[in-house]
Amino acid sequence: MTDPLDPLDSMAPVDPPDSVRCVLFDFDGPVCALFRNHPAPEVAGRLLDWLPAGVRRRVRTEDGGPVTDPQVILRAVGELDPGSALVSELEARLTEEEVLATESAVPSVRAAELIRALSDAGVVLAVTTNNSPRAVRRYLERTGLADCFGPHIHGRTHDPHDPRRLKPHPDCLARALASTGAAAGESVMIGDAVADFLAAKQLGIRFLGYATRESKSEVLYEVGARVVVDELPGGVGELAALADQLSRDGRLP
């Protein structure tokens, strides 16, 4: 795993670095651990229990086991019955679970400090997530970070919910670029999942992987991520240095 750089905070630039005008954050992972105290498997269980038995039987993992990820359930039902009232209600129920989870979500280490430092330096920030924008907004308001992102919260759409537009489809990233006016080449996405990397790659956005477990880091490297850190950058200068490394040819050792 690549260790993040560690420049002195006093050396952080006041103005946004030329190489980074916009930073896109995935939500669950880089910003906070959304389901740390509101476990995702329990949420998945409640969603499955609510589904009609015939639909529930068709929602399985690739190896046929039980599904413990609520997003997998939403995607699967959306593909089985696209645009239906069932999918819209399922999405609404998941949104309520996510909003509830924000009340006990755990901030990711250094996330708030990085977000505030970037915002203070004039870097435009956006959230690009498969979670509900309502949940994101609730968490940012609770933690005093909402003003750092302004209107640039881009999560899953609903009514009707279309699973084809969830990451790895780049829809929410494209919406973020459009709303911020930033170009892909001057942007960086911070994400912790393969879907984040693939979405960023499709638009030519540099991708900074974030993984607190070695197993997740290895998966990101395997799909092509070039830099993965186990701790978020400590400030604008550190992020700019990592972004410059992402712009170079070749993978870091």
C-alpha positions as CSV (number, residue, x, y, z in Angstrom):
1,M,0.0,0.0,0.0
2,T,1.3,3.5,-0.8
3,D,1.8,5.7,2.2
4,P,0.5,9.2,1.9
5,L,2.9,12.1,1.9
6,D,3.3,14.2,5.0
7,P,4.2,17.9,4.3
8,L,3.9,20.5,7.0
9,D,0.5,22.0,7.3
10,S,2.0,25.4,7.3
11,M,3.2,24.8,3.8
12,A,-0.3,24.2,2.4
13,P,-1.1,26.7,-0.4
14,V,-3.7,29.3,0.2
15,D,-5.0,29.2,-3.4
16,P,-6.2,26.0,-5.0
17,P,-3.4,24.1,-6.8
18,D,-3.4,24.3,-10.5
19,S,-3.6,20.5,-10.8
20,V,-6.7,20.1,-8.7
21,R,-9.7,22.4,-9.2
22,C,-12.4,19.9,-8.1
23,V,-12.5,16.9,-5.8
24,L,-15.3,14.4,-5.9
25,F,-15.8,12.3,-2.8
26,D,-17.5,9.0,-2.6
27,F,-19.6,9.2,0.6
28,D,-19.7,5.9,2.5
29,G,-16.0,5.2,3.1
30,P,-14.0,8.4,2.3
31,V,-16.4,10.7,4.2
32,C,-17.8,8.4,6.9
33,A,-18.5,4.9,7.8
34,L,-22.2,5.1,7.2
35,F,-23.3,1.7,8.5
36,R,-20.8,1.3,11.3
37,N,-23.5,1.5,14.0
38,H,-26.5,0.7,11.8
39,P,-25.2,-2.5,10.3
40,A,-25.7,-3.0,6.6
41,P,-26.5,-6.7,6.9
42,E,-29.4,-5.9,9.2
43,V,-30.7,-3.3,6.8
44,A,-30.4,-5.8,4.0
45,G,-32.4,-8.3,6.1
46,R,-35.2,-5.9,6.6
47,L,-35.4,-5.0,3.0
48,L,-35.4,-8.6,2.0
49,D,-38.2,-9.4,4.5
50,W,-40.3,-6.6,3.0
51,L,-40.0,-7.9,-0.5
52,P,-42.6,-10.3,-2.0
53,A,-41.4,-13.9,-1.5
54,G,-41.2,-14.5,-5.3
55,V,-38.9,-11.5,-5.7
56,R,-36.9,-12.3,-2.6
57,R,-36.0,-15.7,-3.8
58,R,-34.5,-14.2,-7.0
59,V,-32.2,-11.8,-5.1
60,R,-29.0,-13.8,-4.4
61,T,-25.2,-13.2,-4.6
62,E,-23.2,-14.6,-7.5
63,D,-22.4,-17.7,-5.4
64,G,-26.0,-18.2,-4.4
65,G,-25.6,-17.0,-0.8
66,P,-27.6,-14.5,1.1
67,V,-27.3,-10.8,0.2
68,T,-25.9,-8.6,3.0
69,D,-25.4,-5.4,1.0
70,P,-28.6,-3.2,0.6
71,Q,-27.2,-1.7,-2.6
72,V,-27.0,-5.1,-4.2
73,I,-30.7,-5.7,-3.3
74,L,-31.8,-2.4,-4.8
75,R,-29.8,-3.0,-8.0
76,A,-31.1,-6.6,-8.3
77,V,-34.7,-5.7,-7.9
78,G,-34.3,-2.7,-10.2
79,E,-33.0,-5.0,-12.9
80,L,-35.8,-7.5,-12.3
81,D,-38.6,-5.0,-12.5
82,P,-37.3,-1.7,-13.8
83,G,-39.3,1.4,-13.3
84,S,-41.9,-0.3,-11.1
85,A,-43.7,0.9,-8.0
86,L,-41.9,-1.9,-6.1
87,V,-38.5,-0.5,-7.0
88,S,-39.5,3.0,-6.1
89,E,-40.8,1.9,-2.7
90,L,-37.7,-0.2,-2.1
91,E,-35.5,2.8,-2.9
92,A,-37.6,4.9,-0.5
93,R,-37.2,2.4,2.3
94,L,-33.4,2.2,1.7
95,T,-33.3,6.0,1.8
96,E,-35.0,6.0,5.2
97,E,-32.5,3.4,6.5
98,E,-29.6,5.5,5.2
99,V,-30.9,8.7,6.8
100,L,-31.3,6.9,10.1
101,A,-27.7,5.5,9.8
102,T,-26.3,9.1,9.4
103,E,-27.2,9.7,13.1
104,S,-24.6,7.2,14.2
105,A,-22.2,7.3,11.3
106,V,-18.5,7.5,12.2
107,P,-16.4,10.2,10.5
108,S,-13.5,8.9,8.5
109,V,-10.1,9.8,9.9
110,R,-9.0,13.2,8.6
111,A,-12.0,13.6,6.3
112,A,-13.5,16.7,7.9
113,E,-10.0,18.3,8.1
114,L,-9.4,17.6,4.4
115,I,-12.8,18.8,3.3
116,R,-12.5,22.1,5.2
117,A,-9.0,22.7,4.0
118,L,-9.9,22.1,0.4
119,S,-13.0,24.3,0.7
120,D,-11.0,27.1,2.3
121,A,-8.5,27.0,-0.5
122,G,-11.2,27.4,-3.1
123,V,-11.3,23.9,-4.4
124,V,-14.8,23.0,-5.6
125,L,-16.1,19.9,-3.8
126,A,-18.9,17.4,-4.7
127,V,-20.2,14.1,-3.4
128,T,-20.7,11.4,-6.0
129,T,-22.4,8.4,-4.4
130,N,-24.8,5.5,-4.9
131,N,-26.4,6.5,-1.6
132,S,-29.4,8.8,-1.2
133,P,-28.6,12.5,-1.5
134,R,-31.0,13.0,1.4
135,A,-28.7,10.9,3.6
136,V,-25.6,12.7,2.4
137,R,-27.1,16.1,3.1
138,R,-28.3,15.0,6.6
139,Y,-24.8,13.8,7.5
140,L,-23.1,16.9,6.2
141,E,-25.5,19.2,8.0
142,R,-25.1,17.3,11.3
143,T,-21.3,17.5,11.1
144,G,-21.1,21.1,9.9
145,L,-19.7,20.3,6.4
146,A,-22.7,21.1,4.3
147,D,-21.4,24.6,3.3
148,C,-18.2,23.0,1.9
149,F,-20.2,21.2,-0.7
150,G,-23.1,23.6,-1.4
151,P,-25.5,22.1,-4.0
152,H,-23.0,19.6,-5.3
153,I,-24.5,16.4,-3.8
154,H,-25.0,13.8,-6.5
155,G,-26.5,10.5,-5.4
156,R,-28.9,7.9,-6.8
157,T,-32.0,9.2,-8.5
158,H,-35.4,7.8,-7.8
159,D,-39.0,7.8,-9.0
160,P,-38.3,5.6,-10.9
161,H,-35.0,4.3,-9.7
162,D,-32.8,3.1,-12.5
163,P,-30.0,0.8,-11.4
164,R,-28.2,1.2,-14.7
165,R,-27.2,4.6,-13.6
166,L,-25.5,3.6,-10.4
167,K,-21.7,3.5,-10.3
168,P,-19.8,2.0,-12.1
169,H,-21.9,4.0,-14.6
170,P,-20.4,7.5,-14.5
171,D,-23.8,9.3,-14.3
172,C,-23.4,10.9,-10.9
173,L,-19.8,11.9,-11.7
174,A,-20.9,13.5,-15.0
175,R,-23.6,15.4,-13.1
176,A,-21.0,16.6,-10.6
177,L,-18.8,17.9,-13.3
178,A,-21.7,19.7,-15.0
179,S,-22.9,21.3,-11.7
180,T,-19.4,22.4,-10.7
181,G,-18.3,23.5,-14.1
182,A,-15.0,21.6,-13.6
183,A,-13.2,19.7,-16.4
184,A,-12.4,16.0,-15.9
185,G,-8.7,16.6,-16.3
186,E,-8.6,19.1,-13.4
187,S,-10.6,16.9,-11.1
188,V,-9.8,14.0,-8.7
189,M,-12.1,11.4,-7.3
190,I,-11.5,9.8,-3.9
191,G,-13.2,6.5,-3.6
192,D,-13.0,3.1,-1.9
193,A,-14.6,0.7,-4.3
194,V,-14.0,-0.8,-7.7
195,A,-17.2,0.9,-9.0
196,D,-15.7,4.3,-8.0
197,F,-12.6,3.6,-10.0
198,L,-14.4,2.4,-13.1
199,A,-16.8,5.4,-13.1
200,A,-13.9,7.8,-12.8
201,K,-11.9,6.0,-15.5
202,Q,-14.7,6.3,-18.0
203,L,-14.6,10.1,-17.7
204,G,-10.9,10.5,-17.5
205,I,-11.0,11.7,-13.9
206,R,-7.9,10.9,-11.7
207,F,-8.7,8.3,-9.0
208,L,-7.3,8.3,-5.5
209,G,-8.1,5.0,-3.8
210,Y,-8.8,4.9,-0.1
211,A,-8.7,1.6,1.7
212,T,-8.2,0.9,5.4
213,R,-7.9,-2.8,4.8
214,E,-5.1,-4.4,2.8
215,S,-7.6,-6.7,1.1
216,K,-9.5,-3.7,-0.3
217,S,-6.3,-2.0,-1.4
218,E,-5.3,-5.1,-3.3
219,V,-8.6,-5.3,-5.1
220,L,-8.3,-1.6,-6.2
221,Y,-4.8,-2.2,-7.5
222,E,-5.9,-5.3,-9.3
223,V,-8.5,-3.4,-11.4
224,G,-6.0,-0.6,-12.2
225,A,-5.9,2.0,-9.5
226,R,-2.4,3.6,-9.4
227,V,-2.4,5.1,-5.9
228,V,-4.3,3.8,-2.8
229,V,-3.8,5.3,0.6
230,D,-4.9,4.0,4.0
231,E,-5.3,7.5,5.4
232,L,-6.7,10.5,3.7
233,P,-4.4,13.4,2.8
234,G,-3.8,15.8,5.6
235,G,-4.3,19.0,3.5
236,V,-4.3,20.7,0.2
237,G,-0.6,20.4,-0.5
238,E,-0.6,16.7,0.2
239,L,-3.6,16.0,-2.0
240,A,-2.0,18.1,-4.8
241,A,1.2,16.0,-4.6
242,L,-0.8,12.8,-4.8
243,A,-2.7,14.2,-7.8
244,D,0.5,15.1,-9.5
245,Q,1.7,11.5,-9.0
246,L,-1.6,10.3,-10.5
247,S,-0.9,12.4,-13.6
248,R,2.4,10.7,-14.3
249,D,2.8,7.5,-16.4
250,G,3.4,4.3,-14.6
251,R,2.2,2.9,-11.3
252,L,3.8,3.9,-8.0
253,P,5.8,1.3,-6.2
